[in-house]
Amino acid sequence: MSVRPIELLGGESVYCINQAQLKSAFRLANDDPQTAPKIQAEIAALESRLDRNERAALAFVLIDRLLKSSAH
């Protein structure tokens, strides 16, 4: 039984990520000397273990948890 791919484009918007947030995320993930190696290692590990649908599900669940947490 094959699982249908999670559609990443189209549909009703649920979460909004602004350009500044995305730019900061890419900076932390790619350029910051302390965080980039850790983030890149986790991305590589996840990409080796999870398929596309599983990575999409994980991304959506993580965003939802971050929005619901009060880490101020």
N, CA, C and O atoms as a MOPAC input file, in Angstrom:
PM7 MOZYME 1SCF
protein

 N      0.84500 1    -1.16800 1     0.00000 1
 C      0.00000 1     0.00000 1     0.00000 1
 C      0.89300 1     1.23500 1     0.00000 1
 O      1.74800 1     1.38600 1     0.87300 1
 N      0.70000 1     2.11000 1    -0.96700 1
 C      1.52400 1     3.31200 1    -1.05000 1
 C      0.81000 1     4.49300 1    -0.40900 1
 O     -0.41100 1     4.62400 1    -0.49100 1
 N      1.59000 1     5.33900 1     0.22500 1
 C      1.04600 1     6.50900 1     0.89500 1
 C      1.11400 1     7.68000 1    -0.07100 1
 O      2.14600 1     7.92700 1    -0.69500 1
 N      0.00000 1     8.40000 1    -0.18600 1
 C     -0.01600 1     9.57400 1    -1.06200 1
 C      0.89600 1    10.64500 1    -0.50100 1
 O      0.96000 1    10.82900 1     0.71400 1
 N      1.61300 1    11.36600 1    -1.37900 1
 C      2.49800 1    12.42400 1    -0.88600 1
 C      1.71200 1    13.53400 1    -0.21100 1
 O      0.59200 1    13.85300 1    -0.60800 1
 N      2.31200 1    14.11300 1     0.80900 1
 C      1.71300 1    15.27200 1     1.45400 1
 C      1.89400 1    16.45900 1     0.52900 1
 O      3.01600 1    16.78000 1     0.13900 1
 N      0.80400 1    17.11000 1     0.17900 1
 C      0.84500 1    18.27100 1    -0.71300 1
 C      1.39400 1    19.45700 1     0.06600 1
 O      0.84100 1    19.84200 1     1.09700 1
 N      2.47200 1    20.02700 1    -0.42500 1
 C      3.10000 1    21.15800 1     0.25000 1
 C      2.66600 1    22.49500 1    -0.33600 1
 O      2.90100 1    23.53900 1     0.27300 1
 N      2.05100 1    22.48000 1    -1.48300 1
 C      1.61800 1    23.71100 1    -2.14200 1
 C      0.10700 1    23.72100 1    -2.26200 1
 O     -0.52300 1    22.66800 1    -2.35800 1
 N     -0.47200 1    24.90900 1    -2.25700 1
 C     -1.92000 1    25.02800 1    -2.42600 1
 C     -2.65000 1    24.77700 1    -1.12500 1
 O     -2.04000 1    24.50600 1    -0.09100 1
 N     -3.94700 1    24.87000 1    -1.19200 1
 C     -4.77500 1    24.64800 1    -0.01000 1
 C     -4.86900 1    25.88000 1     0.85900 1
 O     -4.23700 1    26.90300 1     0.59200 1
 N     -5.66300 1    25.76600 1     1.89500 1
 C     -5.87900 1    26.87000 1     2.82400 1
 C     -4.64400 1    27.07300 1     3.69500 1
 O     -4.04700 1    26.10800 1     4.17300 1
 N     -4.26500 1    28.33200 1     3.89700 1
 C     -3.11300 1    28.64000 1     4.74300 1
 C     -3.46400 1    28.44600 1     6.20700 1
 O     -4.54700 1    28.82100 1     6.65700 1
 N     -2.53400 1    27.85600 1     6.94100 1
 C     -2.72500 1    27.64600 1     8.36300 1
 C     -1.68700 1    28.44100 1     9.14400 1
 O     -2.01800 1    29.10800 1    10.12400 1
 N     -0.44300 1    28.37200 1     8.71500 1
 C      0.64800 1    29.05800 1     9.39200 1
 C      1.28100 1    30.05300 1     8.43700 1
 O      1.44100 1    29.77500 1     7.24900 1
 N      1.63500 1    31.20300 1     8.96200 1
 C      2.33800 1    32.20200 1     8.16300 1
 C      3.75100 1    32.33700 1     8.70800 1
 O      3.95700 1    32.48600 1     9.91300 1
 N      4.70700 1    32.28200 1     7.81200 1
 C      6.10300 1    32.49000 1     8.16300 1
 C      6.55300 1    33.69000 1     7.34600 1
 O      6.52100 1    33.65600 1     6.11600 1
 N      6.97300 1    34.75300 1     8.03000 1
 C      7.36000 1    35.93200 1     7.26400 1
 C      8.80000 1    35.81700 1     6.77200 1
 O      9.55000 1    34.94100 1     7.20500 1
 N      9.16900 1    36.70200 1     5.87100 1
 C     10.49800 1    36.63500 1     5.25800 1
 C     11.61200 1    36.80600 1     6.27500 1
 O     12.65800 1    36.16800 1     6.15100 1
 N     11.41600 1    37.64100 1     7.26600 1
 C     12.44800 1    37.83900 1     8.28800 1
 C     12.67300 1    36.55400 1     9.08700 1
 O     13.81200 1    36.20100 1     9.39500 1
 N     11.58700 1    35.85900 1     9.42000 1
 C     11.72100 1    34.59700 1    10.15800 1
 C     12.45900 1    33.56400 1     9.30000 1
 O     13.34100 1    32.86000 1     9.79200 1
 N     12.09800 1    33.47800 1     8.03400 1
 C     12.73600 1    32.51500 1     7.14600 1
 C     14.20900 1    32.84500 1     6.96500 1
 O     15.05300 1    31.94900 1     6.97000 1
 N     14.52000 1    34.11900 1     6.80700 1
 C     15.91400 1    34.54700 1     6.65500 1
 C     16.71800 1    34.19600 1     7.91400 1
 O     17.84800 1    33.71800 1     7.81200 1
 N     16.14500 1    34.42800 1     9.08800 1
 C     16.82100 1    34.08200 1    10.34400 1
 C     17.03200 1    32.57700 1    10.45900 1
 O     18.08500 1    32.12400 1    10.91000 1
 N     16.04300 1    31.81500 1    10.05500 1
 C     16.15900 1    30.35900 1    10.11400 1
 C     17.28600 1    29.86900 1     9.20900 1
 O     18.08300 1    29.02300 1     9.61500 1
 N     17.35500 1    30.39000 1     7.99400 1
 C     18.42500 1    29.98700 1     7.08300 1
 C     19.79000 1    30.41900 1     7.59900 1
 O     20.77300 1    29.69800 1     7.43000 1
 N     19.86100 1    31.60000 1     8.23300 1
 C     21.13400 1    32.05100 1     8.79900 1
 C     21.58800 1    31.09500 1     9.90400 1
 O     22.74500 1    30.67600 1     9.93300 1
 N     20.67100 1    30.75400 1    10.81000 1
 C     21.01500 1    29.81900 1    11.87700 1
 C     21.40400 1    28.45000 1    11.33000 1
 O     22.33600 1    27.81800 1    11.82600 1
 N     20.68800 1    28.00000 1    10.31300 1
 C     20.92400 1    26.66200 1     9.76200 1
 C     22.14700 1    26.57700 1     8.86500 1
 O     22.73400 1    25.50400 1     8.71800 1
 N     22.54000 1    27.69700 1     8.26300 1
 C     23.62300 1    27.63100 1     7.27600 1
 C     24.87200 1    28.42400 1     7.62500 1
 O     25.96700 1    28.05700 1     7.20000 1
 N     24.73600 1    29.50100 1     8.38600 1
 C     25.86200 1    30.42000 1     8.55100 1
 C     26.38000 1    30.56400 1     9.98100 1
 O     27.56000 1    30.85100 1    10.17700 1
 N     25.53200 1    30.37400 1    10.97100 1
 C     25.95000 1    30.57900 1    12.35100 1
 C     26.95800 1    29.49800 1    12.75900 1
 O     26.67400 1    28.30800 1    12.63000 1
 N     28.13100 1    29.90700 1    13.24900 1
 C     29.16600 1    28.90900 1    13.55900 1
 C     28.79700 1    27.92600 1    14.66700 1
 O     29.32800 1    26.81600 1    14.70000 1
 N     27.90500 1    28.30700 1    15.56900 1
 C     27.51200 1    27.38300 1    16.63800 1
 C     26.31300 1    26.52600 1    16.27000 1
 O     26.29000 1    25.33000 1    16.56400 1
 N     25.32100 1    27.12500 1    15.63200 1
 C     24.08900 1    26.37000 1    15.37200 1
 C     24.09200 1    25.63100 1    14.04400 1
 O     23.49100 1    24.56200 1    13.94000 1
 N     24.74800 1    26.17000 1    13.03000 1
 C     24.69700 1    25.54400 1    11.69700 1
 C     25.18600 1    24.09600 1    11.69500 1
 O     24.51800 1    23.24300 1    11.10900 1
 N     26.31800 1    23.77900 1    12.32300 1
 C     26.74800 1    22.36800 1    12.30200 1
 C     25.74800 1    21.42600 1    12.95700 1
 O     25.52300 1    20.31800 1    12.47000 1
 N     25.14000 1    21.86500 1    14.07100 1
 C     24.15800 1    21.01200 1    14.75000 1
 C     22.91900 1    20.82400 1    13.88200 1
 O     22.42900 1    19.70600 1    13.72400 1
 N     22.42100 1    21.91000 1    13.32600 1
 C     21.21300 1    21.83300 1    12.50100 1
 C     21.47500 1    21.01000 1    11.24500 1
 O     20.65800 1    20.16800 1    10.87200 1
 N     22.61300 1    21.25100 1    10.59200 1
 C     22.93100 1    20.49800 1     9.37600 1
 C     23.07700 1    19.00300 1     9.66300 1
 O     22.66900 1    18.17200 1     8.85200 1
 N     23.65100 1    18.66500 1    10.80100 1
 C     23.77900 1    17.25100 1    11.16800 1
 C     22.40700 1    16.61500 1    11.38100 1
 O     22.17100 1    15.48600 1    10.95100 1
 N     21.51000 1    17.33500 1    12.04000 1
 C     20.15900 1    16.80300 1    12.25700 1
 C     19.40600 1    16.65500 1    10.94500 1
 O     18.71000 1    15.66300 1    10.73100 1
 N     19.54600 1    17.64300 1    10.06300 1
 C     18.88400 1    17.56400 1     8.75200 1
 C     19.38900 1    16.34300 1     7.98100 1
 O     18.59600 1    15.59200 1     7.41500 1
 N     20.70300 1    16.14900 1     7.96100 1
 C     21.27400 1    14.99800 1     7.23900 1
 C     20.76800 1    13.68200 1     7.82700 1
 O     20.42200 1    12.75900 1     7.09000 1
 N     20.72600 1    13.60200 1     9.15900 1
 C     20.25200 1    12.37300 1     9.79800 1
 C     18.78700 1    12.11600 1     9.47800 1
 O     18.40500 1    10.99100 1     9.15800 1
 N     17.96700 1    13.15900 1     9.56500 1
 C     16.54000 1    13.00000 1     9.26400 1
 C     16.31700 1    12.62300 1     7.81100 1
 O     15.49800 1    11.75800 1     7.50300 1
 N     17.05100 1    13.27800 1     6.91700 1
 C     16.87800 1    12.97400 1     5.49300 1
 C     17.31800 1    11.55700 1     5.15500 1
 O     16.82700 1    10.97100 1     4.18900 1
 N     18.23200 1    11.00200 1     5.93500 1
 C     18.66900 1     9.62400 1     5.66700 1
 C     17.68500 1     8.59400 1     6.22300 1
 O     17.64200 1     7.45900 1     5.75000 1
 N     16.88800 1     8.99100 1     7.23700 1
 C     15.98300 1     8.04700 1     7.88400 1
 C     14.52400 1     8.19600 1     7.49300 1
 O     13.77000 1     7.22400 1     7.52900 1
 N     14.11700 1     9.41200 1     7.11800 1
 C     12.70400 1     9.66400 1     6.85200 1
 C     12.47100 1     9.95300 1     5.37600 1
 O     13.30100 1    10.57800 1     4.71600 1
 N     11.33200 1     9.49200 1     4.86600 1
 C     10.99900 1     9.82500 1     3.47800 1
 C     10.39000 1    11.22200 1     3.42700 1
 O     10.25700 1    11.88300 1     4.45700 1
 N     10.02400 1    11.66600 1     2.24100 1
 C      9.52300 1    13.02800 1     2.04600 1
 C      8.27700 1    13.31100 1     2.89000 1
 O      8.19100 1    14.35200 1     3.54200 1
 N      7.32600 1    12.39700 1     2.87900 1
 C      6.10300 1    12.58000 1     3.66400 1
 C      6.39600 1    12.65300 1     5.15300 1
 O      5.82500 1    13.47600 1     5.86800 1
 N      7.27800 1    11.79800 1     5.61100 1
 C      7.61900 1    11.80700 1     7.03400 1
 C      8.31200 1    13.12100 1     7.41900 1
 O      8.04100 1    13.66900 1     8.48700 1
 N      9.19200 1    13.62200 1     6.56900 1
 C      9.85500 1    14.91100 1     6.84600 1
 C      8.85100 1    16.05400 1     6.83600 1
 O      8.93500 1    16.96000 1     7.66500 1
 N      7.89600 1    16.02100 1     5.89700 1
 C      6.86400 1    17.06600 1     5.85200 1
 C      6.01000 1    17.01700 1     7.11600 1
 O      5.72000 1    18.05400 1     7.71200 1
 N      5.60800 1    15.81500 1     7.52400 1
 C      4.80500 1    15.67700 1     8.73700 1
 C      5.57700 1    16.19700 1     9.94700 1
 O      5.01800 1    16.91100 1    10.77900 1
 N      6.83700 1    15.84800 1    10.04700 1
 C      7.66200 1    16.31600 1    11.15700 1
 C      7.77100 1    17.83900 1    11.15700 1
 O      7.65600 1    18.46800 1    12.20900 1
 N      7.99000 1    18.42800 1     9.99700 1
 C      8.10600 1    19.89100 1     9.89800 1
 C      6.82500 1    20.56500 1    10.36500 1
 O      6.88000 1    21.52400 1    11.13500 1
 N      5.68400 1    20.08400 1     9.91600 1
 C      4.40800 1    20.68700 1    10.30400 1
 C      4.14900 1    20.53400 1    11.79700 1
 O      3.68600 1    21.47200 1    12.44600 1
 N      4.44300 1    19.36300 1    12.34200 1
 C      4.22000 1    19.13000 1    13.77300 1
 C      5.15900 1    20.00500 1    14.59900 1
 O      4.74100 1    20.56200 1    15.61500 1
 N      6.41800 1    20.13800 1    14.18100 1
 C      7.35400 1    20.99300 1    14.91600 1
 C      6.90300 1    22.44800 1    14.90300 1
 O      6.95400 1    23.11700 1    15.93500 1
 N      6.46300 1    22.94600 1    13.75100 1
 C      5.97000 1    24.32400 1    13.67800 1
 C      4.76900 1    24.50000 1    14.59400 1
 O      4.68700 1    25.48900 1    15.32200 1
 N      3.84500 1    23.56000 1    14.56900 1
 C      2.66800 1    23.64300 1    15.43600 1
 C      3.06800 1    23.65300 1    16.91000 1
 O      2.53900 1    24.44800 1    17.68800 1
 N      3.98400 1    22.79200 1    17.29700 1
 C      4.43100 1    22.74700 1    18.69800 1
 C      5.12500 1    24.04400 1    19.09600 1
 O      4.94000 1    24.53100 1    20.21100 1
 N      5.92700 1    24.60700 1    18.18700 1
 C      6.60700 1    25.85900 1    18.49300 1
 C      5.60100 1    26.99000 1    18.69900 1
 O      5.75800 1    27.81900 1    19.59600 1
 N      4.58100 1    27.01400 1    17.87100 1
 C      3.56100 1    28.05100 1    18.01000 1
 C      2.77700 1    27.91700 1    19.31600 1
 O      2.35600 1    28.91700 1    19.89900 1
 N      2.58500 1    26.68800 1    19.76500 1
 C      1.80300 1    26.44700 1    20.97700 1
 C      2.63300 1    26.53900 1    22.25000 1
 O      2.07600 1    26.64100 1    23.34300 1
 N      3.95100 1    26.50400 1    22.12500 1
 C      4.79300 1    26.57600 1    23.33300 1
 C      5.01100 1    28.03500 1    23.71700 1
 O      4.92500 1    28.93300 1    22.87900 1
 N      5.28700 1    28.24800 1    24.96100 1
 C      5.52600 1    29.61500 1    25.43400 1
 C      6.98100 1    29.75100 1    25.87800 1
 O      7.27300 1    29.89900 1    27.06500 1
 N      7.86700 1    29.69800 1    24.92200 1
 C      9.31300 1    29.79200 1    25.21000 1
 C      9.78400 1    31.22100 1    25.08700 1
 O     10.64300 1    31.52400 1    24.25900 1
 N      9.23800 1    32.09300 1    25.89200 1
 C      9.65500 1    33.49100 1    25.84900 1
 C     10.61200 1    33.78600 1    26.96700 1
 O     11.07800 1    34.91800 1    27.09800 1

